[in-house]
């Protein structure tokens, strides 16, 4: 089984925040068919389903932790322990300040770069899970980061946000279908960016423009 964790904060107040793009991906995936109804399990809203890949059907558990971002690792640990899911089969979709809006990169292991959701998951599961890094840009000033991530996407952003989430969903068979049973991060990353090319921004341009 693969565990897909979308990071975000629960509640209507945070629904359209940049910090919640991971939740948005999970909603796009589970709302497209092939997944059961959302249930309250593992300190999360969870849904189980299957993805058809070239290597056969893959079981998938999706989580939207309801613990708030800083305690996301509690939810991931409960689910991973219950199903005995290996860290390399845990894929965390999250907002990434150091990628321009709409850019997308896959990464195995590494640090948390100040992201409290990743920090929490690393504290419970170690660093060797897969990160699906969804670029939201940087406000240009470290002191503005908190407000930036907890602010809503602008109306003009929603086109690329929706495109990126659709591409992440459509390309999942490439990620999960490796014949050796491990995520194929490179193929997945390349296909996502082929389907949803990012807008022409540098990571810090957007924040600087809004601040001005």
Backbone as JSON Lines, residues from 0, in Angstrom:
{"i":0,"aa":"X","n":[0.84,-1.2,0.0],"ca":[0.0,0.0,0.0],"c":[0.88,1.25,0.0]}
{"i":1,"aa":"X","n":[0.42,2.27,-0.71],"ca":[1.05,3.58,-0.68],"c":[0.22,4.51,0.19]}
{"i":2,"aa":"X","n":[0.91,5.35,0.94],"ca":[0.25,6.37,1.76],"c":[0.53,7.73,1.15]}
{"i":3,"aa":"X","n":[-0.53,8.42,0.73],"ca":[-0.41,9.77,0.19],"c":[-0.96,10.74,1.23]}
{"i":4,"aa":"X","n":[-0.1,11.62,1.71],"ca":[-0.48,12.58,2.74],"c":[-0.46,13.98,2.13]}
{"i":5,"aa":"X","n":[-1.6,14.66,2.16],"ca":[-1.66,16.05,1.75],"c":[-1.61,16.92,2.99]}
{"i":6,"aa":"X","n":[-0.71,17.9,3.02],"ca":[-0.58,18.74,4.21],"c":[-1.44,19.99,4.1]}
{"i":7,"aa":"X","n":[-1.95,20.4,5.24],"ca":[-2.78,21.59,5.32],"c":[-3.31,21.76,6.73]}
{"i":8,"aa":"X","n":[-4.17,22.73,6.91],"ca":[-4.84,22.97,8.19],"c":[-6.34,22.74,8.01]}
{"i":9,"aa":"X","n":[-7.01,22.15,9.01],"ca":[-8.44,21.87,8.87],"c":[-9.3,23.11,9.08]}
{"i":10,"aa":"X","n":[-10.48,23.1,8.5],"ca":[-11.45,24.17,8.73],"c":[-11.57,25.12,7.55]}
{"i":11,"aa":"X","n":[-12.77,25.72,7.44],"ca":[-13.06,26.63,6.32],"c":[-12.12,27.82,6.28]}
{"i":12,"aa":"X","n":[-11.66,28.26,7.44],"ca":[-10.79,29.44,7.53],"c":[-9.52,29.27,6.7]}
{"i":13,"aa":"X","n":[-9.04,28.04,6.6],"ca":[-7.76,27.78,5.94],"c":[-7.89,27.15,4.55]}
{"i":14,"aa":"X","n":[-9.12,26.9,4.15],"ca":[-9.38,26.06,2.98],"c":[-8.62,26.49,1.72]}
{"i":15,"aa":"X","n":[-8.52,27.79,1.46],"ca":[-7.9,28.28,0.24],"c":[-6.51,28.86,0.46]}
{"i":16,"aa":"X","n":[-5.94,28.61,1.64],"ca":[-4.59,29.09,1.94],"c":[-3.54,28.42,1.05]}
{"i":17,"aa":"X","n":[-2.45,29.13,0.82],"ca":[-1.32,28.52,0.11],"c":[-0.81,27.29,0.86]}
{"i":18,"aa":"X","n":[-0.84,27.33,2.18],"ca":[-0.36,26.22,3.01],"c":[-1.21,24.96,2.81]}
{"i":19,"aa":"X","n":[-2.39,25.09,2.2],"ca":[-3.31,23.96,2.06],"c":[-3.3,23.33,0.68]}
{"i":20,"aa":"X","n":[-2.3,23.6,-0.13],"ca":[-2.31,23.04,-1.47],"c":[-2.22,21.5,-1.43]}
{"i":21,"aa":"X","n":[-1.64,20.96,-0.37],"ca":[-1.62,19.5,-0.23],"c":[-3.01,18.92,-0.04]}
{"i":22,"aa":"X","n":[-3.84,19.59,0.78],"ca":[-5.24,19.18,0.92],"c":[-5.95,19.26,-0.43]}
{"i":23,"aa":"X","n":[-5.67,20.32,-1.19],"ca":[-6.32,20.5,-2.49],"c":[-6.0,19.34,-3.43]}
{"i":24,"aa":"X","n":[-4.76,18.87,-3.4],"ca":[-4.41,17.71,-4.23],"c":[-5.21,16.48,-3.82]}
{"i":25,"aa":"X","n":[-5.29,16.19,-2.52],"ca":[-6.03,15.01,-2.06],"c":[-7.49,15.11,-2.49]}
{"i":26,"aa":"X","n":[-8.09,16.3,-2.37],"ca":[-9.49,16.47,-2.79],"c":[-9.65,16.21,-4.28]}
{"i":27,"aa":"X","n":[-8.69,16.68,-5.08],"ca":[-8.75,16.46,-6.53],"c":[-8.65,14.97,-6.85]}
{"i":28,"aa":"X","n":[-7.81,14.26,-6.1],"ca":[-7.63,12.82,-6.34],"c":[-8.85,12.02,-5.93]}
{"i":29,"aa":"X","n":[-9.3,12.2,-4.7],"ca":[-10.39,11.36,-4.19],"c":[-11.74,11.74,-4.77]}
{"i":30,"aa":"X","n":[-11.84,12.97,-5.29],"ca":[-13.11,13.39,-5.89],"c":[-13.29,12.92,-7.32]}
{"i":31,"aa":"X","n":[-12.28,12.29,-7.87],"ca":[-12.33,11.88,-9.28],"c":[-12.78,10.46,-9.52]}
{"i":32,"aa":"X","n":[-13.21,9.76,-8.47],"ca":[-13.65,8.38,-8.64],"c":[-12.54,7.4,-8.27]}
{"i":33,"aa":"X","n":[-12.96,6.18,-7.92],"ca":[-12.0,5.14,-7.58],"c":[-11.63,5.11,-6.1]}
{"i":34,"aa":"X","n":[-12.19,6.03,-5.31],"ca":[-11.91,6.07,-3.88],"c":[-13.21,6.02,-3.09]}
{"i":35,"aa":"X","n":[-13.12,5.42,-1.92],"ca":[-14.27,5.33,-1.04],"c":[-14.55,6.67,-0.38]}
{"i":36,"aa":"X","n":[-15.64,6.74,0.38],"ca":[-15.99,7.99,1.06],"c":[-14.97,8.35,2.13]}
{"i":37,"aa":"X","n":[-14.88,9.64,2.41],"ca":[-13.99,10.11,3.46],"c":[-14.45,9.61,4.81]}
{"i":38,"aa":"X","n":[-13.49,9.14,5.6],"ca":[-13.77,8.68,6.95],"c":[-12.84,9.38,7.93]}
{"i":39,"aa":"X","n":[-13.28,9.5,9.17],"ca":[-12.42,10.05,10.22],"c":[-11.62,8.92,10.83]}
{"i":40,"aa":"X","n":[-10.37,8.81,10.4],"ca":[-9.46,7.77,10.9],"c":[-8.05,8.35,10.97]}
{"i":41,"aa":"X","n":[-7.24,7.81,11.84],"ca":[-5.83,8.2,11.94],"c":[-5.66,9.7,12.14]}
{"i":42,"aa":"X","n":[-6.54,10.3,12.98],"ca":[-6.48,11.74,13.24],"c":[-6.6,12.55,11.95]}
{"i":43,"aa":"X","n":[-7.31,12.0,10.98],"ca":[-7.36,12.57,9.63],"c":[-8.73,12.36,9.02]}
{"i":44,"aa":"X","n":[-8.95,13.02,7.9],"ca":[-9.97,12.6,6.95],"c":[-9.25,11.69,5.97]}
{"i":45,"aa":"X","n":[-9.68,10.44,5.89],"ca":[-8.96,9.46,5.08],"c":[-9.89,8.83,4.05]}
{"i":46,"aa":"X","n":[-9.28,8.36,2.97],"ca":[-10.02,7.68,1.92],"c":[-9.12,6.63,1.3]}
{"i":47,"aa":"X","n":[-9.68,5.44,1.04],"ca":[-8.92,4.36,0.42],"c":[-9.4,4.12,-1.0]}
{"i":48,"aa":"X","n":[-8.47,3.72,-1.85],"ca":[-8.83,3.43,-3.22],"c":[-7.72,2.66,-3.91]}
{"i":49,"aa":"X","n":[-7.85,2.53,-5.23],"ca":[-6.86,1.83,-6.04],"c":[-6.53,2.66,-7.27]}
{"i":50,"aa":"X","n":[-5.27,2.58,-7.68],"ca":[-4.8,3.25,-8.89],"c":[-4.34,2.2,-9.88]}
{"i":51,"aa":"X","n":[-4.85,2.26,-11.08],"ca":[-4.45,1.32,-12.14],"c":[-3.12,1.79,-12.72]}
{"i":52,"aa":"X","n":[-2.12,0.94,-12.68],"ca":[-0.8,1.26,-13.22],"c":[-0.36,0.18,-14.19]}
{"i":53,"aa":"X","n":[0.76,0.44,-14.88],"ca":[1.3,-0.56,-15.81],"c":[1.73,-1.83,-15.08]}
{"i":54,"aa":"X","n":[1.99,-1.72,-13.79],"ca":[2.4,-2.88,-12.99],"c":[1.23,-3.48,-12.22]}
{"i":55,"aa":"X","n":[0.01,-3.08,-12.56],"ca":[-1.17,-3.6,-11.89],"c":[-1.8,-2.6,-10.94]}
{"i":56,"aa":"X","n":[-2.85,-3.02,-10.25],"ca":[-3.55,-2.15,-9.32],"c":[-2.7,-1.92,-8.06]}
{"i":57,"aa":"X","n":[-2.65,-0.67,-7.63],"ca":[-1.93,-0.32,-6.41],"c":[-2.93,0.24,-5.4]}
{"i":58,"aa":"X","n":[-2.88,-0.29,-4.19],"ca":[-3.73,0.21,-3.11],"c":[-3.16,1.52,-2.59]}
{"i":59,"aa":"X","n":[-4.05,2.47,-2.33],"ca":[-3.64,3.8,-1.9],"c":[-4.51,4.25,-0.73]}
{"i":60,"aa":"X","n":[-3.87,4.76,0.3],"ca":[-4.56,5.41,1.4],"c":[-4.22,6.89,1.36]}
{"i":61,"aa":"X","n":[-5.24,7.74,1.32],"ca":[-5.05,9.19,1.3],"c":[-5.41,9.78,2.66]}
{"i":62,"aa":"X","n":[-4.59,10.71,3.11],"ca":[-4.84,11.37,4.39],"c":[-4.82,12.88,4.24]}
{"i":63,"aa":"X","n":[-5.75,13.53,4.93],"ca":[-5.69,14.96,5.21],"c":[-5.68,15.1,6.73]}
{"i":64,"aa":"X","n":[-4.5,15.2,7.34],"ca":[-4.44,15.28,8.8],"c":[-5.28,16.43,9.35]}
{"i":65,"aa":"X","n":[-6.01,16.14,10.41],"ca":[-6.87,17.15,11.04],"c":[-6.25,17.66,12.35]}
{"i":66,"aa":"X","n":[-4.96,17.5,12.48],"ca":[-4.23,17.84,13.7],"c":[-3.69,19.26,13.69]}
{"i":67,"aa":"X","n":[-3.88,19.97,12.6],"ca":[-3.16,21.21,12.27],"c":[-1.74,20.84,11.85]}
{"i":68,"aa":"X","n":[-1.17,21.73,11.06],"ca":[0.08,21.45,10.36],"c":[1.19,20.96,11.29]}
{"i":69,"aa":"X","n":[1.34,21.6,12.43],"ca":[2.48,21.32,13.3],"c":[2.49,19.92,13.89]}
{"i":70,"aa":"X","n":[1.36,19.21,13.83],"ca":[1.26,17.86,14.39],"c":[0.93,16.83,13.32]}
{"i":71,"aa":"X","n":[1.21,17.13,12.06],"ca":[0.88,16.23,10.95],"c":[1.51,14.85,11.12]}
{"i":72,"aa":"X","n":[2.68,14.81,11.75],"ca":[3.37,13.54,11.92],"c":[2.6,12.55,12.78]}
{"i":73,"aa":"X","n":[1.78,13.04,13.72],"ca":[0.98,12.13,14.55],"c":[0.04,11.31,13.68]}
{"i":74,"aa":"X","n":[-0.59,11.97,12.72],"ca":[-1.52,11.28,11.83],"c":[-0.79,10.32,10.9]}
{"i":75,"aa":"X","n":[0.3,10.78,10.3],"ca":[1.05,9.93,9.39],"c":[1.57,8.68,10.09]}
{"i":76,"aa":"X","n":[2.04,8.84,11.32],"ca":[2.56,7.7,12.08],"c":[1.45,6.69,12.38]}
{"i":77,"aa":"X","n":[0.27,7.15,12.78],"ca":[-0.83,6.23,13.08],"c":[-1.17,5.37,11.87]}
{"i":78,"aa":"X","n":[-1.3,6.02,10.71],"ca":[-1.67,5.28,9.49],"c":[-0.55,4.34,9.05]}
{"i":79,"aa":"X","n":[0.68,4.84,9.06],"ca":[1.81,4.02,8.61],"c":[2.01,2.82,9.53]}
{"i":80,"aa":"X","n":[1.83,3.0,10.82],"ca":[2.0,1.91,11.77],"c":[0.89,0.87,11.61]}
{"i":81,"aa":"X","n":[-0.34,1.33,11.41],"ca":[-1.48,0.41,11.29],"c":[-1.31,-0.5,10.08]}
{"i":82,"aa":"X","n":[-0.88,0.07,8.95],"ca":[-0.76,-0.71,7.71],"c":[0.67,-1.18,7.44]}
{"i":83,"aa":"X","n":[1.59,-0.87,8.36],"ca":[3.0,-1.26,8.2],"c":[3.56,-0.78,6.86]}
{"i":84,"aa":"X","n":[3.36,0.51,6.58],"ca":[3.8,1.11,5.32],"c":[5.22,1.61,5.47]}
{"i":85,"aa":"X","n":[6.08,1.23,4.54],"ca":[7.48,1.64,4.58],"c":[7.59,3.14,4.25]}
{"i":86,"aa":"X","n":[8.6,3.82,4.81],"ca":[8.77,5.25,4.53],"c":[8.86,5.57,3.04]}
{"i":87,"aa":"X","n":[9.51,4.71,2.24],"ca":[9.64,4.99,0.81],"c":[8.31,4.85,0.06]}
{"i":88,"aa":"X","n":[7.28,4.33,0.73],"ca":[5.94,4.27,0.15],"c":[5.02,5.36,0.7]}
{"i":89,"aa":"X","n":[5.6,6.3,1.44],"ca":[4.86,7.44,1.97],"c":[5.22,8.67,1.16]}
{"i":90,"aa":"X","n":[4.23,9.28,0.52],"ca":[4.46,10.44,-0.35],"c":[3.67,11.61,0.21]}
{"i":91,"aa":"X","n":[4.38,12.67,0.56],"ca":[3.78,13.83,1.21],"c":[3.71,14.98,0.21]}
{"i":92,"aa":"X","n":[2.51,15.45,-0.08],"ca":[2.28,16.59,-0.98],"c":[2.18,17.85,-0.14]}
{"i":93,"aa":"X","n":[3.03,18.83,-0.42],"ca":[3.08,20.0,0.44],"c":[3.49,21.25,-0.35]}
{"i":94,"aa":"X","n":[3.17,22.4,0.23],"ca":[3.57,23.69,-0.34],"c":[5.07,23.87,-0.18]}
{"i":95,"aa":"X","n":[5.7,24.51,-1.17],"ca":[7.15,24.71,-1.17],"c":[7.46,26.17,-1.49]}
{"i":96,"aa":"X","n":[7.98,26.88,-0.5],"ca":[8.32,28.29,-0.66],"c":[9.44,28.51,-1.68]}
{"i":97,"aa":"X","n":[10.38,27.6,-1.74],"ca":[11.58,27.8,-2.54],"c":[11.43,27.32,-3.99]}
{"i":98,"aa":"X","n":[10.2,27.1,-4.41],"ca":[9.9,26.85,-5.81],"c":[8.92,27.91,-6.29]}
{"i":99,"aa":"X","n":[9.13,28.4,-7.5],"ca":[8.21,29.4,-8.06],"c":[6.8,28.84,-8.16]}
{"i":100,"aa":"X","n":[5.79,29.7,-8.16],"ca":[4.41,29.23,-8.22],"c":[4.18,28.3,-9.41]}
{"i":101,"aa":"X","n":[3.64,27.11,-9.12],"ca":[3.34,26.14,-10.16],"c":[4.46,25.19,-10.5]}
{"i":102,"aa":"X","n":[5.68,25.45,-10.0],"ca":[6.77,24.51,-10.21],"c":[6.55,23.28,-9.34]}
{"i":103,"aa":"X","n":[7.13,22.16,-9.74],"ca":[6.89,20.9,-9.04],"c":[8.16,20.07,-9.06]}
{"i":104,"aa":"X","n":[8.54,19.58,-7.89],"ca":[9.74,18.75,-7.78],"c":[9.5,17.61,-6.8]}
{"i":105,"aa":"X","n":[10.02,16.44,-7.14],"ca":[9.98,15.29,-6.25],"c":[11.32,15.16,-5.54]}
{"i":106,"aa":"X","n":[11.28,14.66,-4.31],"ca":[12.51,14.53,-3.54],"c":[12.35,13.4,-2.52]}
{"i":107,"aa":"X","n":[13.37,12.58,-2.4],"ca":[13.4,11.54,-1.37],"c":[14.34,11.97,-0.26]}
{"i":108,"aa":"X","n":[13.81,12.06,0.96],"ca":[14.64,12.43,2.09],"c":[14.98,13.9,2.1]}
{"i":109,"aa":"X","n":[15.96,14.26,2.93],"ca":[16.38,15.65,3.05],"c":[15.85,16.3,4.31]}
{"i":110,"aa":"X","n":[16.04,17.62,4.41],"ca":[15.6,18.38,5.58],"c":[14.19,18.9,5.41]}
{"i":111,"aa":"X","n":[13.76,19.71,6.39],"ca":[12.39,20.24,6.34],"c":[12.34,21.71,5.92]}
{"i":112,"aa":"X","n":[13.5,22.39,5.86],"ca":[13.57,23.79,5.41],"c":[12.59,24.7,6.13]}
{"i":113,"aa":"X","n":[12.33,24.4,7.41],"ca":[11.44,25.24,8.19],"c":[9.97,24.93,8.05]}
{"i":114,"aa":"X","n":[9.61,23.93,7.24],"ca":[8.2,23.57,7.05],"c":[7.76,22.72,8.24]}
{"i":115,"aa":"X","n":[6.81,23.23,9.02],"ca":[6.45,22.57,10.26],"c":[5.75,21.22,10.05]}
{"i":116,"aa":"X","n":[5.03,21.08,8.95],"ca":[4.42,19.79,8.66],"c":[5.47,18.72,8.39]}
{"i":117,"aa":"X","n":[6.46,19.07,7.57],"ca":[7.55,18.13,7.3],"c":[8.36,17.86,8.56]}
{"i":118,"aa":"X","n":[8.59,18.91,9.34],"ca":[9.34,18.75,10.6],"c":[8.66,17.71,11.5]}
{"i":119,"aa":"X","n":[7.33,17.8,11.59],"ca":[6.58,16.87,12.44],"c":[6.65,15.44,11.9]}
{"i":120,"aa":"X","n":[6.49,15.28,10.59],"ca":[6.55,13.94,10.01],"c":[7.95,13.34,10.18]}
{"i":121,"aa":"X","n":[8.98,14.14,9.97],"ca":[10.35,13.66,10.17],"c":[10.57,13.23,11.62]}
{"i":122,"aa":"X","n":[9.98,13.95,12.57],"ca":[10.14,13.62,13.97],"c":[9.54,12.27,14.34]}
{"i":123,"aa":"X","n":[8.53,11.85,13.57],"ca":[7.85,10.59,13.86],"c":[8.32,9.43,12.97]}
{"i":124,"aa":"X","n":[8.67,9.72,11.73],"ca":[8.97,8.66,10.76],"c":[10.39,8.7,10.23]}
{"i":125,"aa":"X","n":[11.18,9.71,10.63],"ca":[12.5,9.87,10.04],"c":[12.4,10.62,8.72]}
{"i":126,"aa":"X","n":[13.54,10.88,8.06],"ca":[13.55,11.73,6.87],"c":[13.3,11.03,5.55]}
{"i":127,"aa":"X","n":[13.26,9.69,5.53],"ca":[13.34,8.98,4.25],"c":[11.99,8.67,3.63]}
{"i":128,"aa":"X","n":[11.09,9.64,3.66],"ca":[9.84,9.56,2.91],"c":[9.98,10.43,1.66]}
{"i":129,"aa":"X","n":[9.0,10.32,0.77],"ca":[9.05,11.04,-0.5],"c":[8.27,12.35,-0.35]}
{"i":130,"aa":"X","n":[8.85,13.43,-0.87],"ca":[8.18,14.74,-0.82],"c":[7.78,15.16,-2.24]}
{"i":131,"aa":"X","n":[6.52,15.48,-2.41],"ca":[6.03,16.08,-3.66],"c":[5.9,17.57,-3.38]}
{"i":132,"aa":"X","n":[6.84,18.35,-3.9],"ca":[7.01,19.76,-3.52],"c":[6.26,20.65,-4.52]}
{"i":133,"aa":"X","n":[5.22,21.31,-4.07],"ca":[4.33,22.1,-4.92],"c":[4.63,23.58,-4.7]}
{"i":134,"aa":"X","n":[5.25,24.21,-5.69],"ca":[5.74,25.57,-5.52],"c":[4.64,26.6,-5.31]}
{"i":135,"aa":"X","n":[4.82,27.45,-4.3],"ca":[3.89,28.57,-4.05],"c":[4.61,29.91,-4.1]}
{"i":136,"aa":"X","n":[5.94,29.89,-4.35],"ca":[6.69,31.14,-4.36],"c":[7.0,31.63,-2.95]}
{"i":137,"aa":"X","n":[7.85,32.62,-2.88],"ca":[8.31,33.2,-1.61],"c":[7.94,34.68,-1.58]}
{"i":138,"aa":"X","n":[7.53,35.22,-0.42],"ca":[7.15,36.64,-0.37],"c":[8.32,37.6,-0.51]}
{"i":139,"aa":"X","n":[9.55,37.09,-0.47],"ca":[10.71,37.96,-0.67],"c":[11.35,38.45,0.61]}
{"i":140,"aa":"X","n":[10.69,38.2,1.74],"ca":[11.2,38.65,3.03],"c":[10.81,37.59,4.06]}
{"i":141,"aa":"X","n":[11.78,37.1,4.8],"ca":[11.53,36.03,5.76],"c":[10.45,36.39,6.77]}
{"i":142,"aa":"X","n":[10.37,37.66,7.14],"ca":[9.39,38.09,8.14],"c":[7.96,38.01,7.61]}
{"i":143,"aa":"X","n":[7.8,37.89,6.29],"ca":[6.47,37.84,5.68],"c":[5.99,36.42,5.41]}
{"i":144,"aa":"X","n":[6.84,35.43,5.67],"ca":[6.51,34.05,5.29],"c":[5.25,33.55,5.98]}
{"i":145,"aa":"X","n":[5.12,33.8,7.29],"ca":[3.95,33.28,8.03],"c":[2.65,33.77,7.41]}
{"i":146,"aa":"X","n":[2.55,35.07,7.16],"ca":[1.33,35.62,6.55],"c":[1.13,35.12,5.12]}
{"i":147,"aa":"X","n":[2.24,34.92,4.42],"ca":[2.16,34.46,3.03],"c":[1.52,33.09,2.93]}
{"i":148,"aa":"X","n":[2.02,32.14,3.72],"ca":[1.51,30.78,3.6],"c":[0.09,30.66,4.15]}
{"i":149,"aa":"X","n":[-0.28,31.52,5.1],"ca":[-1.63,31.46,5.66],"c":[-2.59,32.45,5.01]}
{"i":150,"aa":"X","n":[-2.2,32.97,3.84],"ca":[-3.1,33.8,3.03],"c":[-3.65,32.96,1.89]}
{"i":151,"aa":"X","n":[-4.83,33.34,1.41],"ca":[-5.46,32.61,0.32],"c":[-4.72,32.84,-1.0]}
{"i":152,"aa":"X","n":[-4.77,31.84,-1.86],"ca":[-4.34,32.04,-3.24],"c":[-5.2,33.14,-3.85]}
{"i":153,"aa":"X","n":[-4.59,33.96,-4.7],"ca":[-5.36,34.96,-5.43],"c":[-6.18,34.32,-6.55]}
{"i":154,"aa":"X","n":[-7.18,35.04,-7.03],"ca":[-8.02,34.51,-8.12],"c":[-7.18,34.14,-9.34]}
{"i":155,"aa":"X","n":[-6.16,34.94,-9.61],"ca":[-5.34,34.67,-10.79],"c":[-4.47,33.43,-10.61]}
{"i":156,"aa":"X","n":[-4.28,33.0,-9.36],"ca":[-3.49,31.8,-9.1],"c":[-4.26,30.51,-9.37]}
{"i":157,"aa":"X","n":[-5.57,30.57,-9.28],"ca":[-6.33,29.32,-9.25],"c":[-6.22,28.51,-10.53]}
{"i":158,"aa":"X","n":[-5.95,29.17,-11.66],"ca":[-5.8,28.42,-12.9],"c":[-4.61,27.47,-12.82]}
{"i":159,"aa":"X","n":[-3.45,27.99,-12.36],"ca":[-2.29,27.1,-12.28],"c":[-2.4,26.11,-11.13]}
{"i":160,"aa":"X","n":[-3.05,26.51,-10.03],"ca":[-3.25,25.57,-8.92],"c":[-4.09,24.38,-9.37]}
{"i":161,"aa":"X","n":[-5.19,24.67,-10.07],"ca":[-6.05,23.59,-10.55],"c":[-5.32,22.73,-11.59]}
{"i":162,"aa":"X","n":[-4.58,23.38,-12.49],"ca":[-3.83,22.62,-13.5],"c":[-2.8,21.7,-12.85]}
{"i":163,"aa":"X","n":[-2.08,22.21,-11.85],"ca":[-1.06,21.42,-11.18],"c":[-1.68,20.23,-10.47]}
{"i":164,"aa":"X","n":[-2.79,20.44,-9.78],"ca":[-3.43,19.33,-9.08],"c":[-3.97,18.28,-10.05]}
{"i":165,"aa":"X","n":[-4.55,18.73,-11.15],"ca":[-5.04,17.77,-12.15],"c":[-3.89,16.95,-12.72]}
{"i":166,"aa":"X","n":[-2.76,17.62,-12.99],"ca":[-1.61,16.92,-13.54],"c":[-1.05,15.92,-12.53]}
{"i":167,"aa":"X","n":[-1.01,16.3,-11.26],"ca":[-0.52,15.39,-10.23],"c":[-1.42,14.15,-10.12]}
{"i":168,"aa":"X","n":[-2.7,14.34,-10.27],"ca":[-3.64,13.21,-10.22],"c":[-3.49,12.33,-11.46]}
{"i":169,"aa":"X","n":[-3.5,12.94,-12.63],"ca":[-3.46,12.18,-13.87],"c":[-2.17,11.37,-14.02]}
{"i":170,"aa":"X","n":[-1.08,11.88,-13.49],"ca":[0.23,11.23,-13.65],"c":[0.52,10.17,-12.6]}
{"i":171,"aa":"X","n":[-0.36,10.0,-11.62],"ca":[-0.07,9.09,-10.52],"c":[0.29,7.66,-10.96]}
{"i":172,"aa":"X","n":[-0.32,7.1,-12.0],"ca":[0.09,5.76,-12.41],"c":[1.59,5.64,-12.69]}
{"i":173,"aa":"X","n":[2.22,6.71,-13.17],"ca":[3.66,6.68,-13.42],"c":[4.44,6.64,-12.11]}
{"i":174,"aa":"X","n":[3.94,7.34,-11.09],"ca":[4.61,7.38,-9.81],"c":[4.55,6.02,-9.11]}
{"i":175,"aa":"X","n":[3.39,5.39,-9.16],"ca":[3.16,4.18,-8.37],"c":[3.44,2.89,-9.12]}
{"i":176,"aa":"X","n":[3.68,2.99,-10.43],"ca":[3.73,1.8,-11.26],"c":[5.09,1.22,-11.52]}
{"i":177,"aa":"X","n":[6.1,1.62,-10.76],"ca":[7.44,1.08,-10.96],"c":[7.44,-0.43,-10.7]}
{"i":178,"aa":"X","n":[8.07,-1.18,-11.58],"ca":[8.07,-2.64,-11.5],"c":[8.75,-3.15,-10.23]}
{"i":179,"aa":"X","n":[9.61,-2.32,-9.62],"ca":[10.32,-2.73,-8.42],"c":[9.57,-2.34,-7.15]}
{"i":180,"aa":"X","n":[8.39,-1.75,-7.3],"ca":[7.56,-1.44,-6.15],"c":[7.89,-0.15,-5.44]}
{"i":181,"aa":"X","n":[8.79,0.66,-6.01],"ca":[9.13,1.94,-5.41],"c":[8.62,3.08,-6.28]}
{"i":182,"aa":"X","n":[8.31,4.23,-5.68],"ca":[7.85,5.37,-6.49],"c":[8.88,5.77,-7.54]}
{"i":183,"aa":"X","n":[8.41,6.03,-8.75],"ca":[9.28,6.49,-9.84],"c":[9.21,8.01,-9.87]}
{"i":184,"aa":"X","n":[10.01,8.63,-9.02],"ca":[9.91,10.07,-8.8],"c":[10.22,10.88,-10.06]}
{"i":185,"aa":"X","n":[11.25,10.49,-10.81],"ca":[11.67,11.27,-11.97],"c":[10.61,11.27,-13.07]}
{"i":186,"aa":"X","n":[10.09,10.1,-13.39],"ca":[9.06,10.02,-14.44],"c":[7.83,10.83,-14.05]}
{"i":187,"aa":"X","n":[7.46,10.71,-12.8],"ca":[6.28,11.43,-12.32],"c":[6.5,12.94,-12.4]}
{"i":188,"aa":"X","n":[7.6,13.41,-11.9],"ca":[7.91,14.84,-11.93],"c":[7.88,15.38,-13.34]}
{"i":189,"aa":"X","n":[8.52,14.68,-14.26],"ca":[8.6,15.14,-15.65],"c":[7.22,15.19,-16.31]}
{"i":190,"aa":"X","n":[6.39,14.2,-16.01],"ca":[5.07,14.17,-16.63],"c":[4.16,15.26,-16.05]}
{"i":191,"aa":"X","n":[4.25,15.49,-14.75],"ca":[3.46,16.57,-14.14],"c":[3.8,17.91,-14.77]}
{"i":192,"aa":"X","n":[5.08,18.19,-14.92],"ca":[5.48,19.48,-15.47],"c":[5.2,19.57,-16.97]}
{"i":193,"aa":"X","n":[5.15,18.43,-17.65],"ca":[4.76,18.45,-19.07],"c":[3.27,18.82,-19.2]}
{"i":194,"aa":"X","n":[2.45,18.26,-18.33],"ca":[1.01,18.51,-18.39],"c":[0.63,19.88,-17.85]}
{"i":195,"aa":"X","n":[1.42,20.38,-16.9],"ca":[1.08,21.66,-16.25],"c":[2.32,22.53,-16.14]}
{"i":196,"aa":"X","n":[2.77,23.1,-17.26],"ca":[3.94,23.99,-17.2],"c":[3.67,25.16,-16.26]}
{"i":197,"aa":"X","n":[4.67,25.52,-15.48],"ca":[4.49,26.58,-14.49],"c":[4.44,27.95,-15.14]}
{"i":198,"aa":"X","n":[3.74,28.9,-14.53],"ca":[3.8,30.3,-15.0],"c":[5.24,30.81,-14.93]}
{"i":199,"aa":"X","n":[5.53,31.87,-15.64],"ca":[6.89,32.39,-15.72],"c":[7.18,33.34,-14.56]}
{"i":200,"aa":"X","n":[7.45,32.77,-13.4],"ca":[7.81,33.55,-12.22],"c":[9.1,33.0,-11.63]}
{"i":201,"aa":"X","n":[9.89,33.86,-10.99],"ca":[10.94,33.38,-10.11],"c":[10.3,33.15,-8.74]}
{"i":202,"aa":"X","n":[10.91,32.36,-7.86],"ca":[10.27,32.07,-6.57],"c":[9.89,33.3,-5.78]}
{"i":203,"aa":"X","n":[10.65,34.4,-5.89],"ca":[10.4,35.55,-5.03],"c":[9.68,36.7,-5.74]}
{"i":204,"aa":"X","n":[9.43,36.56,-7.01],"ca":[8.8,37.67,-7.74],"c":[7.39,37.97,-7.27]}
{"i":205,"aa":"X","n":[6.62,36.92,-7.01],"ca":[5.22,37.13,-6.69],"c":[5.06,37.92,-5.41]}
{"i":206,"aa":"X","n":[5.78,37.49,-4.36],"ca":[5.69,38.2,-3.08],"c":[6.16,39.63,-3.19]}
{"i":207,"aa":"X","n":[7.24,39.85,-3.93],"ca":[7.76,41.2,-4.08],"c":[6.74,42.09,-4.8]}
{"i":208,"aa":"X","n":[6.06,41.53,-5.79],"ca":[5.05,42.29,-6.52],"c":[3.88,42.66,-5.63]}
{"i":209,"aa":"X","n":[3.44,41.72,-4.8],"ca":[2.31,41.99,-3.91],"c":[2.7,43.02,-2.84]}
{"i":210,"aa":"X","n":[3.94,42.89,-2.34],"ca":[4.38,43.82,-1.31],"c":[4.46,45.24,-1.86]}
{"i":211,"aa":"X","n":[4.77,45.35,-3.18],"ca":[4.9,46.67,-3.77],"c":[3.56,47.26,-4.13]}
